Amino acid sequence: MATFSYTALYPIRCSSNRDNHHEHKQKLNNIRIIGASGRSSTKADTLSQTAGVASTFNSITNPVVENGCIAKEELRQNIPTKKQSMDSHRQGIVIEGGLGYRQTVVIRSYEVGPDKTATLESILNLLQETALNHVWMSGLLGNGFGATHGMVRNNLIWVVSRMQVQIDHYPIWGEIVEIDTWVGASGKNGMRRDWLVRSQATGHVFARATSTWVMMNQQTRRLSKMPEEVRAEISPWFMEKQAIKEESPEKIVKLDSKARHMNSNLKPKRSDLDMNHHVNNVKYLRWMLETIPNEVLECHQLSSIILEYRKECGSSDIVQSLCQPEEDGILKDGLRQNNDISLLNGFSLASEILEGGGLLGSFEKVPLRYTHLLQTEGERHNEEIVRGRTTWNRKMSIMPFST
């Protein structure tokens, strides 16, 4: 069997010992790697082109060198500096005339629950991942959590202020789904990001989502206006298209200690923190859903959620989760009479429904609604973190779109 050899550049950590700096200073060395191949020797540039990674290899052979060392993140990530039309590794392509992004994903076994459908947490994680990959493909990504080069220079990061997700059907284990995402303007200093999640096999839209993002100074942790250089970076990507149209955003009331359901003493773990060093928004969702009664979770699935983010949560915070059912959309125990109107489990029922035997069918169509609040305990007592509202529909007994 023939062998091949090629020259590659590898970063070597530089010594910080001043006394032995010159003696132990390590430089980038040419390392010859011997491996097995069915062809004769070839140079590095020829090998990289054959593998279809010429542009990536170029970024390695012309690295950013700091103090005689290549930044390891730059070498390993190879973040594009120019707009890309497709990414075979992430199964992503640009759409909408080059402004939008579509990623194809397969629902993995660890992304589903006991019913073999994707969990809401998994869906939100996929939305977040496609958003970051969209920025990656744009060539604007700096070294932050979706931050552009201009944001990095101004020490700014993105924080989500509001998010709404509507789910008609949940993808199942092994299903291939397509996720489209794009951005638009939101006021003078904000950005809107939308998503559509659909089945690749049927084309049916499973979920829609929209979110609003603002900028925060990474050091002061205060909201910031959008610098002109950042506006110039992202505004060419703005679209008017919306996944969810809201004429007037629904207001979520603040709960107090009288809330019916409550979980206290919730402590973030190190694994809950994101690259911006605050609790990931998906963790907030988990804390909220844990206050939903088990009898509701057994027979219902979440169909929509609205989240209003008020304050970031750090690793040292202690959190309390409050949950209150809405009076006109919640299962209550028992049967009661109120002003001669029959009520069963909290729902107003017309007499003809009761007499005609259509109670169950009508009852199952009524959604359940809950209001949520995450707030701090301890020294930062009762500081709001997130307000939320969830809507729940009865689980379907059969899978949709079956043949």
BAVEX-210294 format. One record per residue: y, z, x of N, C-alpha, C, CB in turn. Coordinates in steps of 0.02 Angstrom, whole numbers, plus 32768, in hexadecimal, padded with zeros to 4 digits. Glycine has a CB too. Example, Ala and Ser with C-alpha at 12.3 -4.5 7.8 and 13.67 -1.06 7.14 Angstrom:
BEGIN
7EE4818682947F1F818682677F5B818682947F2081C48235/7F90816282827FCB816582AC8002818A82857FE2811E82C0/
//
This chain:
BEGIN
7FC48000802B800080008000803E8000802C8001803E7FD0/806C7FD5801B80AA7FD0804380D7800C803680CF7F8F8034/8102801980648132804F805D81788033805D812A80848094/81A78059803F81ED8046804182158080805B8206802E7FFC/824F80718074827C80A7808A82C280948077827680B280D7/82EC80C78068833280BA805A835A80F68070833E80A9800F/839A80EB807983C7811F809083EC813D805583F8810480C5/83ED817E804E8410819F8017843C81D6803383DE81BB7FE3/847281E4800D84A182198021849282587FFA84EA82038017/848E8290801B848282CF7FFA84B88301800F843C82EB800A/84D283297FDF8505835A7FF084E783968012852C83707FB2/850883AD804784F283E9806A8528841F806284E483DB80B6/8514845A804E854484918045856684A08088852284D08029/85A884A7808785CE84B580C485D1850080D18615849880BF/85CE8512810E85D385598121861A8571811885BB85648169/862185AF8100866385CD80F886728600812F866985EE80B4/86458607815F864F86368196867F861881C9860B864881B8/86BB863381CE86EE861681FA86DA861A82448730863981EF/86BA8651825886A98659829F8678862382B6868C869E82AB/864A8611828A861785E0829C8622859D827985D285FB828D/866085928264866E8557823B865A8517825F86B885558227/8672850F829D866484D082C0861C84CB82D5869284C982FD/85FF850582E485BA850482FB858984F482C485A98545831A/8597850E8288856885078251857F84D6821C855A854A8232/85B884B6822685D1848881F3859F845081E98617846B8208/858C844681A9855A84138199857C83D8817885238430816B/8569839E818C8585836181708552833D814785A0833481A8/856A83098123853C82E080FC851182B8812B856382B280CB/84D182BF812484A2829D8150847F8264812B846F82CE816C/846E82318151844481FC813583FC8211813A845081B9815B/83DB821781008397822E80FE836A81F480EA838F826A80CC/833781E78112830A81B0810382D081CC80D982F0818F8144/82C681AD80A0829181C38073825B818E807182AD81D1802C/821D81A3807B81E58175807C81BD817F803C81B9817F80BB/81AD8149801A8186814E7FDD815981127FD681B481557FA0/8136810F7F9E810680D87F93812580A57F6780C580F27F74/811880657F758132802F7F4C81087FF27F59817D80227F5C/810D7FC37F2C80E77F867F3381107F4E7F5280CD7F707EF1/814B7F5E7F6E81757F2A7F8B818E7F417FD081B17F197F5D/81AB7F147FF381C27F23803782027F4A803781CC7EE3805E/82187F5E807382547F88807A82907F64805D82607F9A80C3/82BF7F8E804482FC7F73802783347FA3803282F47F647FDB/83717F8C802F83AB7FB7803A83BC7FDD7FFA83E67F8E8051/83E58011800383F5803D7FCB841880177F93842080767FE1/84487FEB7FA4846D7FC97F6F84407F9A7F4884A87FA37F8C/84107F7A7F6A83E27F4D7F4683B57F757F1883B87F257F78/839C7FAE7F3083727FD87F0783967FF17ECA835880127F30/83D580067ED383FA80207E9A84077FEB7E66843B803E7EB0/84157FAD7E7A84217F787E4A83E17F667E25843D7F3A7E6D/83A97F677E4983697F597E28835A7F8D7DF483317F567E5B/836D7FCA7E00836180007DD0839580017D99836080427DF4/83C67FD77D9D83F97FD57D69842B800C7D6D83D97FD67D27/843580297DA7846480617DAE849680537DE5843F80A27DBB/84AB80157DEC84DA80047E21851B802B7E1C84E87FBA7E22/8534802F7DDD857480527DD5856E809C7DE4858F80487D8E/853580B97DD0852A81007DDE8523810C7E2984ED81197DBA/84FD80E17E4B84F380EA7E92853480E17EB884BF80B87EAC/856080B67E9E85A080AC7EBE85C880EC7EBF85C780757E9C/85C281137E8985E781527E8685CA81857EB785E6816E7E3F/858A817C7EC8856C81A97EF8857F81977F40852081A97EF1/858081557F4E858F813F7F9185DA81437FA0857780F87F9C/8602814D7F6C864A81577F76865E81997F538674811A7F5A/864381D17F6A864D82107F478691822F7F54861782407F5B/86A1825F7F2886DC82887F3386C982BF7F6486F782A67EF0/86EA82C17F9D86D982F17FD1870F83267FD586D182CE8016/86FA83657FD18728839D7FD5871083CA800F872B83C57F92/873C83D58041872B83FE807B86EC83E7809D872484468065/86E383A5809F86A9838980C0866A83898097869C83AD80FE/866E839D8057863283A2802D863C837B7FED862183EB801D/8608835C7FD4860B833B7F93860583707F5C85D383067F8C/862F836B7F29862883987EF085E5838A7ECE866383907EBE/85BB83BC7ECC857783B27EB48576839B7E6B854E83F17EBB/85A583B47E4285A783A07DFC85B583567DF785DC83C87DD6/85E3833C7E2185F482F57E1F85B782CB7E30862E82E67E50/859182E27E62855782BC7E79852082BC7E45853E82D87EBA/851482F47E2584DC82F97DF784EB82DE7DB284C783417DF1/852982E57D9B853A82CE7D58854B82847D55857482F67D3D/8570826C7D87858682267D8785AB82147D47854B81F87D91/85DD823D7D36860582307CFA862A81EE7D028636826B7CEC/862581C17CD2864781807CD8869281897CDB863481537C9D/86B281607D0486FB81607D08871981267CE28711815E7D51/86EE80FA7CC8870480C27CA086DC80C07C5F86FE807F7CC7/86F880A07C2D86D7809B7BED869580777BF2870480787BBB/866180947BD3861E80767BD3860E805B7B8D85EA80AA7BE9/85E880267B8A85D580097B4A859380237B3185D37FBE7B4E/8568803C7B5E852880577B4A850F80887B7E84F5801F7B3E/84E380B47B6884C580E67B94847B80EA7B8384E9812B7B8E/845180CB7BAC840A80C97B9D83E9810D7BA183E780997BCD/840481397BCB83E6817C7BD283F181A57B92840481A17C0E/842A819E7B73843981C57B37842F819E7AF7848081DE7B3A/841781617AFD840C81357AC2844D812F7A9A83D481527A95/848481227ABE84C5811E7A9D84E680DB7AA884F181557AB5/850C80C47A77853380877A7C857680917A5A850D804B7A5B/85A780687A6D85E8806B7A4D85E6803F7A0E862180557A7D/860B805379DB860E802F799C8657802D798585E180507965/86638012794A86A68010792D86D87FF0795D86BD8057791A/86C67FB5797886F47F9379A587007FB779E687357F887983/86D07FE079FB86D680057A3A86F480497A3386FE7FDE7A69/8707805E79F68728809F79ED86F780D679DA875D809A79B7/86C380C679B5869280F8799F865580F979CD867C80EA7958/8629812779BE85ED813179E885B2813F79BA85F8816B7A1A/857A812079CA853C812C79A48504814079D4852880EC797C/84E3817679C284AB818E79EB846C819279C084BB81D27A0B/8435817B79DB83F5817E79B983CD81B879D683CE813B79C1/83B581E479AA8390821F79C083518226799683BB825F79BB/8320824879B382E28259799082E282A3798382A3824379BA/82D382B8794782D182FF79368294831E795882CF830978E9/82A2834D7985826D836D79AD824E83A87987828A838579EF/821483BD79A081F083F3798082178435798181AC83FE79A1/823E844079B78265847E79BC82A6847B79958273848D7A05/82B38444797382F0843E794B82E384467900831183FA7958/82A5845478ED8294845A78A6827F84A17897825D84297893/828084B17855826984F2783E822384EF78218299850D780A/820F852377FC81CB852577E081BC84EB77B181C2856677BB/81EF84CF779181E48498776281E58454778582178499772B/81E6845277C881E5841677F0822583EB77E981AA83EC77DD/825A840877CF829A83E577CD82CA8403780082B983E87786/82F783DB7818832783F2784A8350842C782F835583B87861/835A845F785883848497784383CE84837847837684D5786F/83F784A87825843F849B7827845984A6786E846484C777F5/843F84D77891845584E378D5844684A679018432852178F2/840B848978F883F9844D791F84278413791083B084397911/8439840B78D0846583D578BD84AA83DF78DC846C83D07870/84C4841C78DB8505842978F98503841E7945851D847078E9/84CC8431796484C5842479AC84C583DA79BB8485844579C6/84A583B2799184A4836A799B84E9834C799184728349796B/850F836679618553834E7957857D835D7995857383707918/8575839979AF859C83AB79EB8589837F7A26859083F579FC/854883727A2E8531834A7A66854B83027A6284E5834A7A69/854982E47A26856282A07A2085AD829C7A2B8551828479DA/85D182D07A18861982D17A24862782D17A6F863A830F7A04/860482FA7A95860D82FC7ADD85F882BA7AFE85E683377AFB/85C2829D7AE585AB825D7B0185DC82257AF28566824C7AE7/85FF822A7ABA863281F87AAA866A81FB7ADE864F82057A63/868082387AEF86B4823F7B22869982277B6686CC82887B27/865A82367B74863A82207BB1863D81D47BB785F082387BB4/862B81B17B81862A81687B818670814A7B878608814E7B42/86A281707B7186E781567B71870481517BB7871381827B47/86E781757BE7870281777C2B873A81A97C32871B81337C3E/874781D17BFE877E82017BFF876782477C1187A082027BBC/872682537C15870D82977C1E871E82B37C6386C382987C12/873D82EE7C62874983127CA1870E83407CAE878B833A7C9E/871B837A7CCA86E483A87CD986E083E07CA686EC83C47D1E/870283D97C6D8702840C7C3A86D383FC7C01874784177C20/86D484267BCE86A9841F7B9386C983EC7B64869E84647B6F/86C483AC7B7786E383777B4F872C836C7B6186DE83877B07/8745838E7B95878B83887BA9879683467BCE87A183C37BD4/87D083277BC287E282EA7BE687FF82FC7C2A881482C07BBD/880C82C97C53882982D47C95886E82F47C8F882E82927CBD/889682DD7C5E88D882FA7C5388D483437C3D88FE82D37C20/88A283547C15889983997C00888683C57C3B8864839E7BCA/885C83AC7C67884883D27CA2888583E17CCE881283AD7CCB/88B083AD7CD688EC83B77CFF891B83EA7CE1891083757D09/891B83F17C9E894784207C7C892384617C6A896384017C3D/88E584697C8388BF84A67C7788B384B27C2D88E284E27C96/88A2847D7C08889884827BC0884F84757BAE88C484507B9C/883984947B7787F684897B5C87FC847D7B1287C884C67B6B/87C7845F7AF587C584557AAD87A784927A8A879B84167A9C/87C384A57A5187A584D77A2687A784BD79DF87CB851C7A2C/877184C879BA876C84B07975878F84E27948872284A67960/87B884C9791A87DC84F478EB87BE84F278A5882584E178E8/879E84BB7894877F84B4785287478482785487B4849F781D/87128490782F86D98462782C86BA846377E786A584747862/86A8842877CF86878422778E864C83F3779586B884097758/86128409777B85D583E1777D85B883DD773785A2840077AE/85A683A177228585839576E28541837676F185AF836876B3/850C839476D684C8837C76E484A5836C76A2849F83B1770B/8493832D7699846E8317765E8423831E766A847F82CF764C/840C830D76A583C5831176B683BF832576FF83A082CE76A8/838B834A770E837F83607753834C83327774836783A97755/8359831B77B1832882F377D682E8831B77E1834582DB7819/82B082F977E68271831A77F0825A83127838823C82FE77C0/8229833B784B820E833A788F81F582F478A181D6836E7896/820A82DB78DA81F4829978F1821D825F78D781AE828F78DF/824C826D78AA82748237788D82A9822078BE8294824E784B/82B681DF78BD82EB81C378E8832A81BE78BE82D6817C7903/835F81DB78D8839F81DA78B483D581BD78E083B38222789D/840781A178C08441818678E3847D81B178D2844E813B78D0/84A381C5790484DE81EE78FA851B81C7791284D88232791F/854881B878E48587819778F485BE81CA78F98599816078C0/85EB81C27928862481EF792F866281C97945861482287960/869C81E1793286DB81C37944871281F7793D86EB81847918/874D81E8795687848218795587C281FA79338795822F799C/87EF8226791F882E8212790188628248790B8824820378B6/889F823A78F888D5826A790088D2829F78C98919824778FE/88E782DC78DA88ED831278AA892E833678B788B0834378AE/89628323789489A4833F78A189BF832778E489A1838B789F/89EF834C78FF8A0F8339793E89E7834E797B8A5483577941/89C38385797689A383A179B2895783AA79AB89C283E379C2/893B838E797688F38397796C88CE8354796C88E783BB792C/888C8359796B8862831E7968882A832B79368844830E79AE/881B82F8790F87E482FC78DF87A882D778FC87F982DE789B/876D82F478F3872F82D17906870082D178CB870E82F17944/86E4829678BB86B7828E788386738276789A86D5825D7850/86418282786F85FD826C787D85DB8253783E85D482A5789C/85AC82247847857D820F7813853782127831858E81C777F8/85098231780C84C3823578228499821077F084AC82807829/847381DE7807844A81B677D9840581AB77F5846C817277CD/83D7819977C88393818877DC8392814177F78363818F77A0/837481387832836F80F5784D834080CA7823835880F77895/830D80E9780782DA80C377E182F480AA779E829E80EE77D6/831B80D4777B833180C27737837B80B27732832080F97708/83A380CA776283EB80C0775E840E80F3773283FA807C7745/83E9812077118407815276E7842F8184771183D2817776BD/846A819676F8849481C7771B847A820D770A84DF81C07706/84688232773D844F82767734848982A8773184208288776D/84B982A0775D84EE82D37762853082B3777784DB83097795/856682D4776385AA82C1777785CC82FF779285D282A2773B/85F782F677C2861A833077DE865F831B77F785F183507818/868D834A77F486D0833F780F86E88380782F8702832877D7/8712837A7861872983B67884876F83AA789E86F983C878BE/879383E078AA87D683DE78C787D684067907880B83F97894/87F583E8793B87F58408797D883D840E799687CB83DF79AF/884A844579B8888B845179D7888084657A2088B4848979B0/88B684677A4588B184767A8C88C584BE7A9B88DC84467AB4/88A184DB7ACB88AF85207AE188B685217B2C887785507AC9/88E585497B4488EC85537B8C88B2857F7BA3893185737B9E/888D85687BD48851858A7BEA886085CE7C09882B855F7C1A/889A85D77C2688AA86177C4688CA86487C1588D8860C7C80/88FD86327BEF8920865E7BC288FB86687B80896586447BB4/88CB863B7B7088A5863C7B3188D486347AF5887D867C7B2C/890B86127AFE893986057AC7893885BA7AB68980861B7ADA/894485AC7A76894685667A61898085427A82894B85617A14/897685027A8E89A884DB7AB289B8849A7A8E899084CC7AFA/89F584827A988A0784407A7F89E2840B7AA88A5384367A81/89DB83D07A8B89B9839B7AAE89E983797ADF899C83687A7C/89DB837C7B208A07835A7B518A06830F7B4589F1836A7B99/8A3C82EF7B588A4282A77B4D8A0D827F7B738A87828F7B61/89FB82977BAF89C882727BD5898482767BB389C4828D7C1C/897682AE7B91893782B47B6C893A82897B2D892982FE7B5A/897382897B0C897B825E7AD1897182147AE389C182687AB1/898A82017B1D898281BC7B33893981AC7B4289AD81AF7B70/891381DF7B5688CC81D47B6588A381CA7B2588B0820F7B8C/88AE81F37AF3888081F47ABA889981CC7A7E8875823A7AA4/88DB81C17A7788F4819E7A3B88D981577A34893F819C7A3D/88CB81327A6A88AE80EF7A60886980F07A3F88AA80CB7AA2/884A812A7A3C880781307A1E880A814479D587DE81617A45/8846815379BB884B816D7977883B8138794388918189796B/8818814D790F8807812378D6881D8146789687BB811278D4/8829811F7861883D813B78218801814D77F6886A810A77FC/87C781377808878A814277E1877A818D77DD8750811D7800/876281A377A1875181E97797870B81EE77788786820C776B/86E4821D779186A18228777686A5825077358675824C77A9/86D28281773386DD82AA76F7872782AA76E986C382F37702/873A829576AE87808293769B879282D27674879082547671/87C482F5768C87DD8331766C88268328765B87D3836F7699/88368327761B887B8322760688A2836176198880831675BB/8885839A760988A283DA761C88698408763188CC83F975E1/8868841E766F88318448768888288487765D883E845C76D0/87EA8496764E87DA84CF762587E88510764B879084CD760F/880D853D762C881F857C764C87E685AE7647885E8599762E/87D885D1767D87A38603767E87C486487681877385F976BA/87B38672765187D286B4764E87B486E1768387C986D37608/87D98715769687C1874576C8879A877C76A587FC876276F0/875F878B76BE873687C176A3874C880476C186EC87B476B1/8737883A769F8744887C76B9870388A476BA877A88A0768F/870988E576C386CE891076CA86A58915768A86E3895476DF/86C088FC7652869C88FE7612866B88C4760A86CD88FE75D9/86658899763D86378861763885F08879762B863A88377679/85CB885376048588886975EF8556886C7628856E883A75B9/8559883B765585298839768D854E884176CF850087F6768C/8530886676FD85528875773C851F88807774858088B27734/852D886277AD8508887077EB853A8886781F84DF88317803/852C88BD783F855B88D97870853C88DE78B58573891E7859/856688EE78E5855188F9792A852E88BC794885228935792C/854988817939852E88447956854E8838799A853988077927/8525883079CE853F882A7A12852B87E67A2F852688637A3E/855C87C17A48854C87807A688522878B7AA7858C875A7A79/84F6875C7AB484CF875C7AF184ED87297B218484874B7AE3/84DB872E7B6084F486FE7B9184E186B77B7D84DB870E7BD6/84A786B07B5F8490866D7B4B84B786507B11844786707B39/84E186797AF0850986627AB8854B86427ACF8518869B7A89/855C86487B0F859C862F7B28859785E67B3A85B486587B64/85CD85C07B2E85CF857A7B4185F585727B8385F085507B09/860385337B95862385267BD5866B853E7BD9862184DC7BE3/8688854F7B9F86CC856A7B9E86CB85B67B9E86F285507B62/869085D47BA68688861C7BAC869886427B6B86B486367BE3/869186227B32869486487AF4865786367ACA86D686397ACE/864A865D7A96860E86557A6E860F86107A4C8608868C7A39/85D885ED7A5285D285AA7A3485D585AF79E9859185887A4A/85F5857E79C985FF8581798185BD857F795A862B8547796A/858885657977854785647955852C85AC794E85148539797B/853C85D7797E8527861D79798549863E793E8537864279BA/8588862D793185AA864978F68583863A78B785F2862E78F1/856C85FD78B2854685E9787785088614786E8532859F787C/84E5862278A484A9864B78A084B9869078858486865078E4/84EF86AE789E850286F07886851286EE783B853E870A78AD/853286B97825854486B477DE850586AE77B28572867877D3/84D8868277C6849F8674779B846E86AE7798847A863677B5/847086DB77C88444871477C7845687457790844587377809/8491873F777284A4876B773B848F875076F784EF8777773C/8477871276F5846086F576B5841E871676A1845886A876BB/8417872C766283D9874D764D839C8720765683DE87627603/8363873E7666832687187672831086F1763582F087477687/831A870D75F9830486EA75BD832B86AA75B2830C87177581/836786A675CC838D866875C88374863675FB83D8867675D3/8367864D763883508621766D830B8603765D834D864676AF/82E286277639829F860F762A82A085D275FC82768646760B/82D085CF75CE82CF859B759B830A856B75A182CF85BA7557/8339857875CD8375854F75D283808537761983B2857675B9/83A58502761F83BA84EA7661840584DD7660839384AA7675/842384E67699846C84DF769E848084967695848584FB76E0/84AF848A766984C68445765C850C8439767884C684377611/8533846D76828575846376A1858D84A576BF85A88449766D/85B7849E76F285D484D97712861A84C7772A85A884F2774D/864884F57722868C84EF773B8699852A776886C184EB7700/86B2851E77A386C0855377D38709854E77E98691854E7810/872C858677E78771858B77FF877285BC783987A285A077C6/877E85A37874877D85CC78B187C185EB78BC876885A378EF/87C2862D78C38801865278CA880C866C79118803868C789A/87D78682793387DF86A07975879E8697799B87F386EB7970/87A3868C79DB876686857A03874486C87A0B877686667A48/870486C47A1986DC87007A2286BF86FF7A6886A3870479ED/86C787377A8C86AF873B7AD0866F87637AD686E387597AFC/865487677B11861487887B1C861887D37B1285FC877A7B62/865387F17B17865A883A7B108669884F7AC8869088537B3E/867388207A9B868488307A56864688487A2E86A387F47A33/8653887479FF8620888979CF8635886D798B861888D779CC/8607884C796986188824792E85F7884078EF860287DB7938/861B883A78B88602884C78768602880E784A862C88867857/85CC8803782685C587C977FA85C587E177B2858587A1780A/85F687C8778B85FC87D9774485EB879D7719864387F37734/85CE87A976DF85BB877376B285C38789766A8572875C76C0/85E48760764285F0877075FC85DE873575D0863A878475F1/85B1873E759F85A28707757185DC86FA7541856287167549/85E686BC752F861986AB74FD85FC86B874B8863186617504/862486D3748C860C86E9744A85F186AF74208644870B7425/860E8673742985F7863B73FF85C2861174228633861073EC/85A88628745985758601747B8546862C74A4859585CF74A7/8526865D748384F9868974A884C586A57478852086C274CB/848886AB7490845386C97469845E87157465840D86B97488/8463872E7428846A8776741F842B879073FD84A9878673F5/841D87CF740883E387ED73E983F2880073A183CC882B7411/83C287F1737583C88809733183EC87D9730283EA884A7330/83EE87EA72C4840D87C37290844187EE726E83D887A8725D/847E87D3726584B287FB724584DA87D0721584E0881A727A/850087EF71EB852987CC71BA857287D971CB851987E37172/859C87A671C685E387AD71D5860A878171A685F2879C7220/862E87A071768656877A7146862B8748711F869087567169/85EF875F710B85C2873770E285AA86F7710585E3872570A2/85B186F37147859886B9716C855A86D0719285CE869C719D/852286AE718784E486C171A884E886B371F384A8869C7189/84D686E5721A84D786DE7263849286F0727E850E870A7283/847786C572A6843886D372C8844386C8731283FF86A772AC/843986FE7339844286F97381848886E17394840E86CC739F/84B986F1736984FE86E1737C8516869D7364850486E373C5/84ED8675734185028633732B850D863372E084CD85FE733E/8543861272CB8551860A7284852185D67269859B85F67278/84FF85E6723184CD85BA721584DE85AA71CD848885D9721A/84E1856A71BD84EC8556717884AE8566714E84FD850A7173/84B88577710E8480858B70E3844D855370DB849985A1709F/8465851470DB843684DD70D2840884D5710E845B849C70C6/841F84EB714A83F484E8718583BC851B717E841C84F471C6/83CE85587167839C858C715F836A8579712883BE85CE714E/8382855E70F28356854D70BA832D850F70C8837F8542707B/834884E170F1832484A370FD82F484A571378355846D7109/82EF84DC715982C084E2719082D784C071CF827F84C6717C/831884AE71D38330848C720E835084BB72408362845871FB/833F84FA723B835E852D7265834F852172AF834785727251/830F851872BF82FC85137305831C84D7732782B1850F730B/831A849E73068337846373248381846A7330832A842772F9/83A6848772FF83ED8490730783FC84C6733B840D84A272C5/83D284FA733B83DD8532736983D7851D73B283AC856A735A/83A684F173C0839B84DD740583D284B07420835984BA740A/83F8849073F4842D84627409846D8486741C843B843073D4/847284C5740984B084EA741884AE8503746084B8852673E7/84DF84F0748884DF850574CE84F3854F74D5850F84DA74F7/84DD856D750A84F185B1751B852685AE755184B485DC7531/855885D9754C858E85D8757D859B861F759985CE85BC755C/85A8862175DA85B5866075FC85F386587627857886767626/861A868E762B865286917659863F86BE7693869386AC7636/865286AB76D0863E86CF770C867A86E27736860D86A47735/86718716775F86A38729778F8680874977CB86D7875A7770/86938731780686808752784486BF87747860866187207878/86B987B4787086F287D8788B86D9880878C2871887FF7854/8709881F78EA86F7884A792286F38893790B87288843795B/86CC88B9793086C98901792786E189227967868089197915/86E38964796786F6898879A38740898779B086D2896B79DE/8753897B79EF879A897E7A0187C3894879DD87A289757A4D/87A7890D79D687CA88D879B187B488D8796887BD889279D2/87BC8910794887A1891A790587BF88EA78D287AD896278EF/879288C878AD87A4889C787587CF8860788887C888C47842/87CA884978C587EB880A78D687BE87D078C087FA88067923/87DA87A2789B87B2876B7880879D873B78B787D98745784B/875F872678B4874586F378E1873B86B178BB8702870A7901/871686B4788587088678785D8704868A781486C786557874/8724866277EA8717866577A286EA8629778F875A86637779/86C08633775D869485FD774B868185FD7702865686007774/866A85C376EB864F85BD76A78611859176AA868485A07676/85DB85A8768C859E8581768A858A85737642856585A676AD/856C853976388553852475F68509851475FE857A84E775DA/84E0852B75CE8498852475D2847D850375938477856975DD/844F84D3759C842C84B3756583E284C27568843984677566/83C084BA7530837984C4752E83568493755D835D84BD74E7/832284AB758082FB847F75AB82D6844B758182CA84A775D6/82D1840F759D82AD83DA757B826283E4758482C383957594/823D83D8754F81F483E2755181D183A8757381D883EC750B/81F3836D757681D5833375968207831775C881C282FC7563/81ED82F575FB821882D9762D823D829C761281EF82C6766B/827D8294762082A2825A7608828E821A762D82ED82657611/829781E3760D828E81A0762A82448192763A82B881997668/821581B7761D81CF81AC762B81B9816B760A81A381E77613/818881497629816F810A760E812D811475EB816880D67645/
//
